[in-house]
């Protein structure tokens, strides 16, 4: 079977440059980077170099970048290490998130709520867009943090984050963004975005699994460990993921370059796939900002009269993600589709097709033909 991989928003293949960079650190360069001997210093220098490469790709300074094990950990730390100190001091900090943020943000926010923090979840419109005025209306005197994802992993909507950050800073509120889906797909510059904290994950951008980054702006009033290098006492204990860090350092500039130069090609393939499916199955529905900013590789589409699970079960050659579970009478929409008030009767057939660097025009044609053939069979 010739696989058609259309699940790049879930994870990506390892870039050749990252694999090549990692190999020595999986073999003979294994020393403790905290050690004073020469092998240790070699490893420490490689980690510092990777830190600089990732920071440059984000438009940040190297000392603003801290390693984590994943994007999930990065998001969790951003929220917890901003809110928990205030809780320990006896105050009642408040934070704001969006209804379509990733579970790493929403789950952590709700956990902090159980500890006594205030929480506001701002709504989104039918295309998944957060209105900056809604964020502004949610702010309170005790609001300490606003966390809004830069781009949604399911429908691809890109948020007006710079405008949100400006409004929040005018009120003295810190801003975090989960940029794990945006890195490698959108040009990212932390200064232009105006955020104080930003999370990314290597495996979403052709780097290795098991490593992420938390950016924290110089001078941001957050826990010191957010700003520390791995060698500092504030850094979490344990041996760092050396090969993963080095691999991320190699993948980051490649991903940043692709975000600048591969966007038009990916957008054309995505739009071709949408056109084929919509013309072949009348009455289909595309979710997300059709005219506004959207991830160039992301297509969330529902074909009428079928369920997502049936459609993907009938096309085992396609790797994609369903956005709804259950049958027509028992459909459960994803949190994102619920948040945009998608009609369950239509959205029961919603699937996410996410393209990547290795997606070809031939794969798009084959995927459309297979999905339309399965749609005909499932309807019958």
BADORO-337063 format. One record per residue (C-alpha): x, y, z; residue number from 1. Coordinates in nm, 4 decimals, always signed. Example, Ala and Ser with C-alpha at 12.3 -4.5 7.8 and 13.67 -1.06 7.14 Angstrom:
REM residues 2
+----------+----------+----------+-----+
|       px |       py |       pz | num |
+----------+----------+----------+-----+
|  +1.2300 |  -0.4500 |  +0.7800 |   1 |
|  +1.3670 |  -0.1060 |  +0.7140 |   2 |
+----------+----------+----------+-----+
REM end
This chain:
REM residues 380
+----------+----------+----------+-----+
|       px |       py |       pz | num |
+----------+----------+----------+-----+
|  +0.0000 |  +0.0000 |  +0.0000 |   1 |
|  +0.1257 |  +0.3474 |  -0.0904 |   2 |
|  +0.0666 |  +0.5615 |  +0.2155 |   3 |
|  -0.0464 |  +0.9223 |  +0.1781 |   4 |
|  +0.0601 |  +1.1029 |  +0.4940 |   5 |
|  -0.1653 |  +1.4035 |  +0.5608 |   6 |
|  -0.1176 |  +1.4336 |  +0.9361 |   7 |
|  +0.1746 |  +1.6763 |  +0.9579 |   8 |
|  -0.0024 |  +1.8805 |  +1.2271 |   9 |
|  +0.0189 |  +1.5748 |  +1.4532 |  10 |
|  +0.3898 |  +1.5158 |  +1.3945 |  11 |
|  +0.6470 |  +1.5508 |  +1.1195 |  12 |
|  +0.9312 |  +1.3384 |  +0.9813 |  13 |
|  +1.2806 |  +1.4178 |  +1.1002 |  14 |
|  +1.4629 |  +1.6594 |  +0.8720 |  15 |
|  +1.7821 |  +1.5084 |  +0.7250 |  16 |
|  +1.9872 |  +1.7928 |  +0.8726 |  17 |
|  +1.8528 |  +1.7142 |  +1.2192 |  18 |
|  +1.9201 |  +1.3434 |  +1.1857 |  19 |
|  +2.2745 |  +1.4051 |  +1.0699 |  20 |
|  +2.3420 |  +1.6456 |  +1.3543 |  21 |
|  +2.2023 |  +1.4059 |  +1.6151 |  22 |
|  +2.3968 |  +1.0921 |  +1.5210 |  23 |
|  +2.7249 |  +1.1776 |  +1.6974 |  24 |
|  +2.5324 |  +1.2545 |  +2.0177 |  25 |
|  +2.3668 |  +0.9145 |  +2.0015 |  26 |
|  +2.7085 |  +0.7480 |  +1.9720 |  27 |
|  +3.0384 |  +0.8867 |  +2.1022 |  28 |
|  +2.9418 |  +1.2358 |  +2.2244 |  29 |
|  +2.7556 |  +1.1274 |  +2.5328 |  30 |
|  +2.9334 |  +1.3094 |  +2.8157 |  31 |
|  +2.7619 |  +1.5083 |  +3.0896 |  32 |
|  +2.7482 |  +1.8702 |  +2.9685 |  33 |
|  +2.7886 |  +1.9883 |  +3.3299 |  34 |
|  +3.1273 |  +1.8186 |  +3.3604 |  35 |
|  +3.4517 |  +2.0178 |  +3.3515 |  36 |
|  +3.6416 |  +1.7723 |  +3.1303 |  37 |
|  +3.6865 |  +1.8091 |  +2.7552 |  38 |
|  +3.4131 |  +1.5630 |  +2.6448 |  39 |
|  +3.1660 |  +1.7447 |  +2.8672 |  40 |
|  +3.2655 |  +2.0833 |  +2.7302 |  41 |
|  +3.2127 |  +1.9588 |  +2.3724 |  42 |
|  +2.8571 |  +1.8581 |  +2.4575 |  43 |
|  +2.7917 |  +2.1830 |  +2.6453 |  44 |
|  +2.9090 |  +2.3846 |  +2.3456 |  45 |
|  +2.6763 |  +2.1873 |  +2.1171 |  46 |
|  +2.3826 |  +2.2652 |  +2.3456 |  47 |
|  +2.4742 |  +2.6327 |  +2.3540 |  48 |
|  +2.4988 |  +2.6373 |  +1.9753 |  49 |
|  +2.1561 |  +2.4736 |  +1.9456 |  50 |
|  +2.0130 |  +2.7286 |  +2.1871 |  51 |
|  +2.1454 |  +3.0119 |  +1.9719 |  52 |
|  +2.0041 |  +2.8550 |  +1.6537 |  53 |
|  +1.6555 |  +2.8110 |  +1.8014 |  54 |
|  +1.6622 |  +3.1582 |  +1.9525 |  55 |
|  +1.7605 |  +3.3103 |  +1.6181 |  56 |
|  +1.4761 |  +3.1264 |  +1.4456 |  57 |
|  +1.2358 |  +3.2857 |  +1.6955 |  58 |
|  +1.3908 |  +3.6324 |  +1.6871 |  59 |
|  +1.4952 |  +3.5913 |  +2.0508 |  60 |
|  +1.8137 |  +3.6167 |  +2.2560 |  61 |
|  +1.9788 |  +3.2890 |  +2.3529 |  62 |
|  +1.9364 |  +3.3530 |  +2.7259 |  63 |
|  +1.5593 |  +3.3837 |  +2.6717 |  64 |
|  +1.5325 |  +3.0197 |  +2.5614 |  65 |
|  +1.4906 |  +2.7284 |  +2.8044 |  66 |
|  +1.4720 |  +2.3621 |  +2.7019 |  67 |
|  +1.1704 |  +2.1477 |  +2.7889 |  68 |
|  +1.0644 |  +1.7944 |  +2.7061 |  69 |
|  +0.7750 |  +1.9013 |  +2.4808 |  70 |
|  +0.5401 |  +2.1768 |  +2.3743 |  71 |
|  +0.2958 |  +2.0519 |  +2.6368 |  72 |
|  +0.5511 |  +2.1013 |  +2.9132 |  73 |
|  +0.6394 |  +2.4438 |  +2.7741 |  74 |
|  +0.2758 |  +2.5561 |  +2.7864 |  75 |
|  +0.2202 |  +2.4095 |  +3.1306 |  76 |
|  +0.5298 |  +2.5781 |  +3.2706 |  77 |
|  +0.4387 |  +2.9118 |  +3.1167 |  78 |
|  +0.1045 |  +2.9120 |  +3.2961 |  79 |
|  +0.2030 |  +2.7467 |  +3.6240 |  80 |
|  +0.5226 |  +2.9389 |  +3.6831 |  81 |
|  +0.3399 |  +3.2646 |  +3.6191 |  82 |
|  +0.0294 |  +3.1944 |  +3.8275 |  83 |
|  +0.1457 |  +2.9660 |  +4.1102 |  84 |
|  +0.3862 |  +3.2156 |  +4.2728 |  85 |
|  +0.0947 |  +3.4553 |  +4.3180 |  86 |
|  -0.1177 |  +3.1749 |  +4.4618 |  87 |
|  +0.1578 |  +3.0876 |  +4.7083 |  88 |
|  +0.1753 |  +3.4524 |  +4.8099 |  89 |
|  -0.1906 |  +3.4390 |  +4.9061 |  90 |
|  -0.3419 |  +3.6418 |  +4.6222 |  91 |
|  -0.6024 |  +3.5309 |  +4.3674 |  92 |
|  -0.4439 |  +3.5724 |  +4.0229 |  93 |
|  -0.6629 |  +3.5600 |  +3.7155 |  94 |
|  -0.5780 |  +3.4254 |  +3.3713 |  95 |
|  -0.7473 |  +3.4359 |  +3.0322 |  96 |
|  -0.7356 |  +3.1664 |  +2.7615 |  97 |
|  -0.9325 |  +3.1035 |  +2.4436 |  98 |
|  -1.1954 |  +2.8383 |  +2.3830 |  99 |
|  -0.9866 |  +2.6748 |  +2.1081 | 100 |
|  -0.6522 |  +2.6606 |  +2.2832 | 101 |
|  -0.4729 |  +2.3276 |  +2.2979 | 102 |
|  -0.5441 |  +2.0967 |  +2.5911 | 103 |
|  -0.1948 |  +2.1740 |  +2.7226 | 104 |
|  -0.3161 |  +2.5280 |  +2.7907 | 105 |
|  -0.6821 |  +2.4652 |  +2.8734 | 106 |
|  -0.6015 |  +2.1699 |  +3.0974 | 107 |
|  -0.3352 |  +2.3593 |  +3.2896 | 108 |
|  -0.5626 |  +2.6634 |  +3.3226 | 109 |
|  -0.8417 |  +2.4517 |  +3.4691 | 110 |
|  -0.5959 |  +2.2862 |  +3.7067 | 111 |
|  -0.4844 |  +2.6285 |  +3.8275 | 112 |
|  -0.8500 |  +2.7173 |  +3.8743 | 113 |
|  -0.8827 |  +2.4258 |  +4.1182 | 114 |
|  -0.5949 |  +2.5789 |  +4.3157 | 115 |
|  -0.7803 |  +2.9073 |  +4.3498 | 116 |
|  -0.6914 |  +3.1059 |  +4.0382 | 117 |
|  -0.9584 |  +3.2924 |  +3.8461 | 118 |
|  -1.0164 |  +3.1812 |  +3.4881 | 119 |
|  -1.1950 |  +3.3315 |  +3.1893 | 120 |
|  -1.2284 |  +3.1391 |  +2.8629 | 121 |
|  -1.2990 |  +3.3828 |  +2.5794 | 122 |
|  -1.5187 |  +3.2729 |  +2.2922 | 123 |
|  -1.4244 |  +3.2624 |  +1.9234 | 124 |
|  -1.6313 |  +3.3460 |  +1.6168 | 125 |
|  -1.7541 |  +3.1001 |  +1.3540 | 126 |
|  -1.4097 |  +3.0964 |  +1.1902 | 127 |
|  -1.2244 |  +3.0400 |  +1.5169 | 128 |
|  -1.0974 |  +3.3966 |  +1.5553 | 129 |
|  -1.0484 |  +3.5607 |  +1.8944 | 130 |
|  -1.1663 |  +3.9215 |  +1.9008 | 131 |
|  -0.9084 |  +4.1379 |  +2.0823 | 132 |
|  -1.1944 |  +4.3396 |  +2.2315 | 133 |
|  -1.3251 |  +4.0220 |  +2.3990 | 134 |
|  -0.9852 |  +3.9676 |  +2.5573 | 135 |
|  -0.9826 |  +4.3272 |  +2.6723 | 136 |
|  -1.3286 |  +4.2873 |  +2.8257 | 137 |
|  -1.2123 |  +3.9766 |  +3.0139 | 138 |
|  -0.9244 |  +4.1531 |  +3.1903 | 139 |
|  -0.9518 |  +4.2265 |  +3.5614 | 140 |
|  -0.7279 |  +4.4169 |  +3.8030 | 141 |
|  -0.5926 |  +4.0814 |  +3.9213 | 142 |
|  -0.5333 |  +3.9394 |  +3.5713 | 143 |
|  -0.1721 |  +3.8215 |  +3.5520 | 144 |
|  -0.1598 |  +3.6264 |  +3.2248 | 145 |
|  -0.3374 |  +3.5956 |  +2.8905 | 146 |
|  -0.2582 |  +3.2824 |  +2.6877 | 147 |
|  -0.3876 |  +3.2662 |  +2.3292 | 148 |
|  -0.2625 |  +3.0079 |  +2.0805 | 149 |
|  -0.1039 |  +3.1606 |  +1.7724 | 150 |
|  -0.2586 |  +2.9087 |  +1.5306 | 151 |
|  -0.5182 |  +2.6380 |  +1.5820 | 152 |
|  -0.4025 |  +2.2862 |  +1.5024 | 153 |
|  -0.7373 |  +2.1731 |  +1.3611 | 154 |
|  -0.8848 |  +2.4544 |  +1.1505 | 155 |
|  -0.5632 |  +2.6542 |  +1.1053 | 156 |
|  -0.7002 |  +2.9935 |  +1.2135 | 157 |
|  -0.4225 |  +3.2408 |  +1.2973 | 158 |
|  -0.4972 |  +3.4835 |  +1.5798 | 159 |
|  -0.4310 |  +3.8626 |  +1.5827 | 160 |
|  -0.1777 |  +3.8106 |  +1.8566 | 161 |
|  +0.0201 |  +4.1324 |  +1.8182 | 162 |
|  -0.2985 |  +4.3359 |  +1.8675 | 163 |
|  -0.3952 |  +4.1260 |  +2.1707 | 164 |
|  -0.0474 |  +4.1618 |  +2.3224 | 165 |
|  -0.0507 |  +4.5386 |  +2.2807 | 166 |
|  -0.3850 |  +4.5709 |  +2.4585 | 167 |
|  -0.2726 |  +4.3429 |  +2.7413 | 168 |
|  +0.0560 |  +4.5242 |  +2.7933 | 169 |
|  -0.1284 |  +4.8535 |  +2.8175 | 170 |
|  -0.2972 |  +4.6986 |  +3.1229 | 171 |
|  +0.0243 |  +4.5475 |  +3.2618 | 172 |
|  -0.0754 |  +4.1895 |  +3.1785 | 173 |
|  +0.1703 |  +3.9244 |  +3.0576 | 174 |
|  +0.1008 |  +3.7371 |  +2.7320 | 175 |
|  +0.1852 |  +3.3776 |  +2.6431 | 176 |
|  +0.1231 |  +3.2039 |  +2.3121 | 177 |
|  +0.1312 |  +2.8389 |  +2.2184 | 178 |
|  +0.3135 |  +2.8548 |  +1.8843 | 179 |
|  +0.3713 |  +2.4818 |  +1.8406 | 180 |
|  +0.1508 |  +2.4630 |  +1.5297 | 181 |
|  +0.2798 |  +2.7901 |  +1.3857 | 182 |
|  +0.6551 |  +2.7308 |  +1.4028 | 183 |
|  +0.7794 |  +2.6170 |  +1.0623 | 184 |
|  +0.4549 |  +2.7263 |  +0.8939 | 185 |
|  +0.4484 |  +3.0963 |  +0.9786 | 186 |
|  +0.7380 |  +3.3407 |  +1.0095 | 187 |
|  +0.7728 |  +3.3975 |  +1.3846 | 188 |
|  +0.9417 |  +3.6901 |  +1.5533 | 189 |
|  +0.8784 |  +3.7242 |  +1.9248 | 190 |
|  +0.9502 |  +4.0986 |  +1.9144 | 191 |
|  +0.6926 |  +4.1609 |  +1.6423 | 192 |
|  +0.4374 |  +3.9444 |  +1.8205 | 193 |
|  +0.5046 |  +4.1325 |  +2.1426 | 194 |
|  +0.4629 |  +3.8248 |  +2.3630 | 195 |
|  +0.6345 |  +3.7646 |  +2.6957 | 196 |
|  +0.6245 |  +3.3843 |  +2.6772 | 197 |
|  +0.6091 |  +3.1476 |  +2.3797 | 198 |
|  +0.6055 |  +2.7684 |  +2.3478 | 199 |
|  +0.7263 |  +2.5537 |  +2.0585 | 200 |
|  +0.7907 |  +2.1850 |  +2.0026 | 201 |
|  +1.0601 |  +2.0301 |  +1.7851 | 202 |
|  +0.8616 |  +1.7383 |  +1.6448 | 203 |
|  +0.5983 |  +1.9680 |  +1.4936 | 204 |
|  +0.8697 |  +2.1350 |  +1.2839 | 205 |
|  +1.0766 |  +1.8442 |  +1.1459 | 206 |
|  +1.2855 |  +1.8102 |  +1.4604 | 207 |
|  +1.3081 |  +1.5150 |  +1.7000 | 208 |
|  +1.0451 |  +1.4108 |  +1.9500 | 209 |
|  +1.1049 |  +1.4712 |  +2.3188 | 210 |
|  +1.2269 |  +1.8314 |  +2.3139 | 211 |
|  +1.0597 |  +2.1722 |  +2.3214 | 212 |
|  +1.1411 |  +2.5303 |  +2.4068 | 213 |
|  +0.9941 |  +2.7933 |  +2.6325 | 214 |
|  +1.0849 |  +3.1493 |  +2.5379 | 215 |
|  +1.0627 |  +3.4052 |  +2.8184 | 216 |
|  +1.1315 |  +3.7699 |  +2.7440 | 217 |
|  +1.4188 |  +3.9336 |  +2.9284 | 218 |
|  +1.2821 |  +4.1164 |  +3.2265 | 219 |
|  +0.9469 |  +3.9379 |  +3.2270 | 220 |
|  +0.8346 |  +3.9010 |  +3.5922 | 221 |
|  +0.8196 |  +3.5221 |  +3.5909 | 222 |
|  +0.9979 |  +3.2456 |  +3.7772 | 223 |
|  +1.3765 |  +3.2580 |  +3.7211 | 224 |
|  +1.3887 |  +2.9010 |  +3.5883 | 225 |
|  +1.2071 |  +3.0170 |  +3.2762 | 226 |
|  +1.5083 |  +3.2278 |  +3.1898 | 227 |
|  +1.7873 |  +2.9982 |  +3.3029 | 228 |
|  +2.0304 |  +2.8011 |  +3.0927 | 229 |
|  +2.0551 |  +2.4277 |  +3.1489 | 230 |
|  +2.3647 |  +2.4743 |  +3.3607 | 231 |
|  +2.1935 |  +2.7012 |  +3.6144 | 232 |
|  +2.0729 |  +2.5780 |  +3.9509 | 233 |
|  +1.7149 |  +2.6736 |  +3.8623 | 234 |
|  +1.7007 |  +2.4383 |  +3.5634 | 235 |
|  +1.5051 |  +2.1156 |  +3.6246 | 236 |
|  +1.7269 |  +1.8365 |  +3.7501 | 237 |
|  +1.8328 |  +1.5482 |  +3.5294 | 238 |
|  +2.0398 |  +1.4864 |  +3.2213 | 239 |
|  +1.9226 |  +1.7006 |  +2.9280 | 240 |
|  +1.8085 |  +1.5348 |  +2.6057 | 241 |
|  +2.1364 |  +1.6128 |  +2.4324 | 242 |
|  +2.0695 |  +1.4519 |  +2.0954 | 243 |
|  +1.7194 |  +1.5974 |  +2.0861 | 244 |
|  +1.8440 |  +1.9464 |  +2.1666 | 245 |
|  +2.1122 |  +1.9271 |  +1.9002 | 246 |
|  +1.8557 |  +1.7980 |  +1.6511 | 247 |
|  +1.6201 |  +2.0840 |  +1.7295 | 248 |
|  +1.9067 |  +2.3262 |  +1.6802 | 249 |
|  +1.9648 |  +2.1831 |  +1.3324 | 250 |
|  +1.5956 |  +2.1720 |  +1.2392 | 251 |
|  +1.5032 |  +2.5207 |  +1.3634 | 252 |
|  +1.6733 |  +2.7280 |  +1.0915 | 253 |
|  +1.5433 |  +2.4892 |  +0.8252 | 254 |
|  +1.1894 |  +2.5270 |  +0.9606 | 255 |
|  +1.2216 |  +2.9046 |  +0.9811 | 256 |
|  +1.3433 |  +2.9191 |  +0.6215 | 257 |
|  +1.0569 |  +2.6973 |  +0.5044 | 258 |
|  +0.8068 |  +2.9228 |  +0.6796 | 259 |
|  +0.9371 |  +3.2049 |  +0.4616 | 260 |
|  +0.9758 |  +3.0284 |  +0.1279 | 261 |
|  +0.7434 |  +2.7236 |  +0.1114 | 262 |
|  +0.4161 |  +2.8905 |  +0.2027 | 263 |
|  +0.2927 |  +2.9546 |  -0.1504 | 264 |
|  +0.3573 |  +2.5974 |  -0.2609 | 265 |
|  +0.1789 |  +2.4467 |  +0.0398 | 266 |
|  -0.1151 |  +2.6843 |  +0.0088 | 267 |
|  -0.1577 |  +2.5888 |  -0.3570 | 268 |
|  -0.1607 |  +2.2174 |  -0.2717 | 269 |
|  -0.4055 |  +2.2720 |  +0.0154 | 270 |
|  -0.6402 |  +2.4754 |  -0.2057 | 271 |
|  -0.6181 |  +2.2169 |  -0.4841 | 272 |
|  -0.7183 |  +1.9437 |  -0.2399 | 273 |
|  -1.0097 |  +2.1526 |  -0.1116 | 274 |
|  -1.1297 |  +2.2290 |  -0.4639 | 275 |
|  -1.1228 |  +1.8634 |  -0.5682 | 276 |
|  -1.3157 |  +1.7511 |  -0.2614 | 277 |
|  -1.5731 |  +2.0296 |  -0.2700 | 278 |
|  -1.6401 |  +1.9896 |  -0.6424 | 279 |
|  -1.6625 |  +1.6125 |  -0.6151 | 280 |
|  -1.8905 |  +1.6080 |  -0.3099 | 281 |
|  -2.1431 |  +1.8877 |  -0.3350 | 282 |
|  -2.2362 |  +2.0456 |  -0.0050 | 283 |
|  -1.9012 |  +2.0012 |  +0.1675 | 284 |
|  -1.7931 |  +2.2438 |  +0.4390 | 285 |
|  -1.4484 |  +2.3929 |  +0.5057 | 286 |
|  -1.3819 |  +2.5219 |  +0.8573 | 287 |
|  -1.1544 |  +2.8065 |  +0.9573 | 288 |
|  -1.0773 |  +3.1473 |  +0.8111 | 289 |
|  -1.1271 |  +3.1081 |  +0.4381 | 290 |
|  -1.0261 |  +3.4622 |  +0.3487 | 291 |
|  -0.8382 |  +3.5561 |  +0.6660 | 292 |
|  -0.5058 |  +3.4256 |  +0.8030 | 293 |
|  -0.4899 |  +3.0467 |  +0.8095 | 294 |
|  -0.2098 |  +2.7928 |  +0.8241 | 295 |
|  -0.1102 |  +2.7253 |  +0.4653 | 296 |
|  -0.0936 |  +2.3501 |  +0.5151 | 297 |
|  -0.4195 |  +2.2917 |  +0.7017 | 298 |
|  -0.7571 |  +2.1856 |  +0.5631 | 299 |
|  -1.0466 |  +2.0941 |  +0.7926 | 300 |
|  -1.3301 |  +1.9736 |  +0.5731 | 301 |
|  -1.6549 |  +1.7812 |  +0.6155 | 302 |
|  -1.8065 |  +1.5784 |  +0.3328 | 303 |
|  -2.1848 |  +1.5502 |  +0.3579 | 304 |
|  -2.3752 |  +1.2384 |  +0.4515 | 305 |
|  -2.0878 |  +1.0417 |  +0.6057 | 306 |
|  -1.9093 |  +1.0259 |  +0.9394 | 307 |
|  -1.5410 |  +1.1032 |  +0.9780 | 308 |
|  -1.4666 |  +0.7604 |  +1.1222 | 309 |
|  -1.6409 |  +0.5807 |  +0.8354 | 310 |
|  -1.4657 |  +0.7945 |  +0.5758 | 311 |
|  -1.1174 |  +0.7341 |  +0.7176 | 312 |
|  -1.1857 |  +0.3659 |  +0.7839 | 313 |
|  -1.2696 |  +0.3323 |  +0.4161 | 314 |
|  -0.9409 |  +0.4985 |  +0.3141 | 315 |
|  -0.6711 |  +0.3123 |  +0.5103 | 316 |
|  -0.4074 |  +0.4439 |  +0.2713 | 317 |
|  -0.4595 |  +0.7978 |  +0.4022 | 318 |
|  -0.3150 |  +0.9106 |  +0.7349 | 319 |
|  -0.5371 |  +1.1918 |  +0.8613 | 320 |
|  -0.7238 |  +1.2944 |  +1.1761 | 321 |
|  -1.1007 |  +1.2827 |  +1.2387 | 322 |
|  -1.2510 |  +1.5923 |  +1.4004 | 323 |
|  -1.5653 |  +1.4150 |  +1.5179 | 324 |
|  -1.6459 |  +1.0745 |  +1.6652 | 325 |
|  -1.9596 |  +0.8639 |  +1.6718 | 326 |
|  -2.2418 |  +0.8266 |  +1.4260 | 327 |
|  -2.4875 |  +1.0844 |  +1.2921 | 328 |
|  -2.7161 |  +1.0459 |  +1.5963 | 329 |
|  -2.4375 |  +1.0258 |  +1.8554 | 330 |
|  -2.1766 |  +1.2581 |  +1.7071 | 331 |
|  -1.9253 |  +1.4186 |  +1.9414 | 332 |
|  -1.7465 |  +1.7129 |  +1.7842 | 333 |
|  -1.3938 |  +1.8140 |  +1.8745 | 334 |
|  -1.3647 |  +2.1023 |  +2.1245 | 335 |
|  -1.2636 |  +2.3340 |  +1.8408 | 336 |
|  -1.5669 |  +2.2519 |  +1.6273 | 337 |
|  -1.7879 |  +2.2890 |  +1.9320 | 338 |
|  -1.6349 |  +2.6285 |  +2.0059 | 339 |
|  -1.7128 |  +2.7591 |  +1.6557 | 340 |
|  -2.0691 |  +2.6227 |  +1.6817 | 341 |
|  -2.0321 |  +2.3862 |  +1.3881 | 342 |
|  -2.3549 |  +2.2098 |  +1.2871 | 343 |
|  -2.3170 |  +1.8501 |  +1.4134 | 344 |
|  -2.5208 |  +1.7185 |  +1.1210 | 345 |
|  -2.2530 |  +1.8439 |  +0.8820 | 346 |
|  -1.9449 |  +1.8375 |  +1.1040 | 347 |
|  -1.9895 |  +1.4671 |  +1.1855 | 348 |
|  -1.7898 |  +1.4114 |  +0.8661 | 349 |
|  -1.5121 |  +1.6592 |  +0.9458 | 350 |
|  -1.1522 |  +1.5479 |  +0.8994 | 351 |
|  -0.8234 |  +1.7354 |  +0.9245 | 352 |
|  -0.5884 |  +1.7026 |  +0.6292 | 353 |
|  -0.2534 |  +1.8646 |  +0.7055 | 354 |
|  +0.0180 |  +1.8806 |  +0.4412 | 355 |
|  +0.3949 |  +1.9030 |  +0.4748 | 356 |
|  +0.7202 |  +1.9604 |  +0.2924 | 357 |
|  +0.7112 |  +1.6117 |  +0.1441 | 358 |
|  +0.3513 |  +1.6297 |  +0.0154 | 359 |
|  +0.3371 |  +1.6125 |  -0.3646 | 360 |
|  +0.0786 |  +1.7167 |  -0.6203 | 361 |
|  +0.0341 |  +1.3503 |  -0.7102 | 362 |
|  -0.0462 |  +1.2655 |  -0.3469 | 363 |
|  -0.3067 |  +1.5420 |  -0.3373 | 364 |
|  -0.4743 |  +1.4039 |  -0.6497 | 365 |
|  -0.4646 |  +1.0482 |  -0.5176 | 366 |
|  -0.5946 |  +1.1505 |  -0.1753 | 367 |
|  -0.8876 |  +1.3397 |  -0.3259 | 368 |
|  -0.9779 |  +1.0475 |  -0.5519 | 369 |
|  -0.9609 |  +0.7983 |  -0.2645 | 370 |
|  -1.1683 |  +1.0153 |  -0.0309 | 371 |
|  -1.4344 |  +1.0808 |  -0.2938 | 372 |
|  -1.4551 |  +0.7121 |  -0.3814 | 373 |
|  -1.4922 |  +0.6283 |  -0.0110 | 374 |
|  -1.7531 |  +0.9041 |  +0.0268 | 375 |
|  -1.9625 |  +0.7501 |  -0.2503 | 376 |
|  -1.9369 |  +0.4027 |  -0.0962 | 377 |
|  -2.0106 |  +0.5216 |  +0.2579 | 378 |
|  -2.3162 |  +0.7181 |  +0.1468 | 379 |
|  -2.4534 |  +0.4152 |  -0.0327 | 380 |
+----------+----------+----------+-----+
REM end
